[in-house]
Amino acid sequence: MTHIFVNAPFSDHLIEKIQGVSREITVEPYRLVDGEWPEDFTTEAEIIYTNSMVPSAEKSPNLRWVQSHWASIRDLRQRPIWELDTILTSASGVNATNIAQYVFTKILLFASQMNNQKSGLPIELLSKKIGIVGYGSVGREIARVAKTFGMDVLASKRNLRKTAENGFRLEGTGDPEGVLPLRLYPGEATRSMISECDFVVLSVPLTSKTEDLFNENMLKAMKPTSYLINISRGRVLNEPDLVQALSKGWIAGAALDGFSQEVLGKDSALRQMDNVVITDNAAGQTAAYNERVVDLFCENVRRYLVGEPLLNLVNREHGY
């Protein structure tokens, strides 16, 4: 019998859904008090589903696999589990559709309200270029939506030799084969890519290589008529440099959902700018999240039990 420990705010219905994967598993729901493990806590679980907290190796001696509730695993990178050989999987792709919806809500806002400087008319998206920095599950869904507006998609990604993606996605969404971009660029050529784009979307995880990725050097490469949409978390975007870019006209505007701090400070100059739209970590929110992430987990449990490769395996070397 495989023991699964679930530390997440799931309804009884969702716990039952996990239990229904197999008669060979037993599911134990658990809620931490004040976010801390009790001193006398131990578990025999082989699999732990968690929103971020993982018990120590001493408290979970049989642990073989941890499924994260979130697409970002930055919290896990800061815990002892990161240094062990325990399998880690993320929830990448679970909220790709609503993040893409968020991105196009902002693009359409800019297109309709920020008039073309020459004609004074709304910007037409047909044949406009969108540059997607980071072509993972979210970037691929943004590309799919962009194509429905007739936009030309450019994208940059870390590994151009691997254009296909087999992570979690809702049926009929994304770009699993990586065929939608007009051109794919290596990460080193991102600056060249964005110089052509009318809209640039940041969709990369925060790692040592992406921290401060979008700074003065990148922002100066963008067209003065272009718009930046940031859905990345953490310190991917240099906020002081962005203030310069917006105030000096290096770019036309920005929509921001992720910041160096969890919530952008009330006294930030960005909050005072007319050409900036700010939301605090709203892009990934959806009422369907728990249902979808449980669907992912159930599929991974099924795969685990029969020895198939798991979806959304975390690569510790790359940091995501």
C-alpha positions, 0 to 999 in steps of 0.5 A, spaced: 500 500 500 502 506 497 501 512 503 500 519 500 500 525 505 496 531 502 498 538 505 493 542 502 486 545 503 482 540 498 475 539 499 473 532 501 471 531 494 478 532 491 481 528 497 476 522 494 478 523 487 485 522 489 483 516 493 479 513 487 486 513 482 487 506 485 485 501 491 493 500 492 494 507 495 491 510 502 490 518 502 492 522 508 489 529 508 493 534 513 493 541 515 499 544 518 497 549 524 501 556 523 505 553 518 509 549 522 510 541 523 509 539 530 515 537 534 512 530 535 510 529 527 512 523 523 509 520 517 510 513 513 508 517 507 512 515 500 508 521 496 507 528 499 503 533 496 504 540 499 503 547 498 511 548 500 512 545 507 516 538 507 518 535 513 525 533 514 528 526 512 528 524 519 520 525 520 519 522 513 524 516 512 520 513 506 519 519 502 520 518 495 516 523 491 514 531 493 508 534 488 508 541 489 501 545 489 505 551 485 508 552 478 514 555 482 518 551 486 522 557 489 520 555 496 522 548 495 529 550 493 530 553 500 529 547 503 533 541 505 529 537 500 532 540 494 539 537 496 536 530 497 535 525 491 527 525 492 523 526 486 520 533 485 514 535 481 511 542 480 504 544 478 507 547 471 501 548 466 495 548 471 494 556 470 497 557 463 490 558 460 488 564 465 495 567 465 494 567 458 487 570 459 490 576 463 496 577 458 491 579 453 486 583 457 492 587 458 494 587 451 487 589 449 487 594 454 493 597 451 491 596 444 484 600 445 486 605 450 493 607 448 492 610 441 497 609 435 501 615 435 501 616 428 494 615 426 491 617 433 487 610 432 487 604 437 492 599 435 490 593 431 493 586 433 493 583 426 500 582 424 503 585 430 509 582 433 509 579 440 515 576 443 515 571 449 521 571 453 520 563 456 517 558 452 514 554 457 507 552 458 504 559 460 508 562 454 506 556 449 498 558 451 500 565 450 502 564 443 496 560 441 492 565 443 496 570 440 495 566 433 488 567 434 489 575 433 493 574 427 499 576 431 506 574 429 509 570 435 517 570 437 519 566 443 526 565 446 527 559 450 533 556 454 534 550 450 532 550 442 534 543 441 528 541 445 522 544 442 516 539 444 514 539 451 510 534 454 508 537 461 501 538 464 496 542 459 489 542 458 487 538 452 487 543 446 491 548 449 498 550 448 503 549 443 506 542 445 510 541 439 513 548 439 511 550 432 507 556 433 513 561 433 515 565 427 522 564 430 525 561 436 531 564 439 536 562 444 536 566 451 542 569 449 539 572 443 533 575 447 535 582 446 535 581 438 528 578 439 525 584 443 527 589 438 522 587 433 516 586 438 510 591 439 509 587 445 514 583 450 511 578 455 516 576 461 514 568 462 520 565 466 522 562 472 526 566 477 533 562 477 540 565 478 541 566 470 534 570 470 535 574 476 535 581 473 534 579 466 530 585 464 534 591 466 536 597 462 540 593 457 534 590 455 529 595 456 533 600 451 533 594 446 525 595 446 521 599 441 519 606 444 512 604 441 512 597 445 509 594 451 512 590 457 507 585 460 511 581 466 508 575 469 514 572 472 515 572 479 521 575 483 527 579 481 527 577 473 525 585 472 529 590 475 524 595 477 528 602 478 531 601 470 523 600 468 522 606 472 527 610 467 524 606 461 517 608 462 519 616 464 524 617 459 520 613 453 524 607 452 518 603 452 510 605 451 507 602 457 507 596 462 503 591 465 506 588 472 503 582 476 510 580 479 515 584 483 521 584 487 517 584 493 511 579 494 507 586 493 509 592 490 511 598 495 505 603 496 510 609 495 513 605 488 514 610 483 511 605 478 504 606 482 504 613 480 505 612 472 499 613 467 502 608 462 502 602 468 497 597 470 499 594 476 496 587 479 499 584 485 500 576 483 493 576 480 495 573 473 495 566 476 488 566 480 483 561 478 477 558 481 479 552 477 486 551 480 485 546 485 480 541 481 486 542 475 492 541 480 488 535 483 487 532 475 495 533 474 496 529 481 492 524 479 495 523 473 502 523 476 500 518 481 497 513 476 504 514 472 508 513 479 504 506 480 505 503 474 513 506 473 511 511 467 515 518 467 512 523 471 509 530 468 513 536 470 519 533 473 523 538 476 530 539 474 535 541 480 540 543 475 536 548 471 532 550 478 525 549 475 
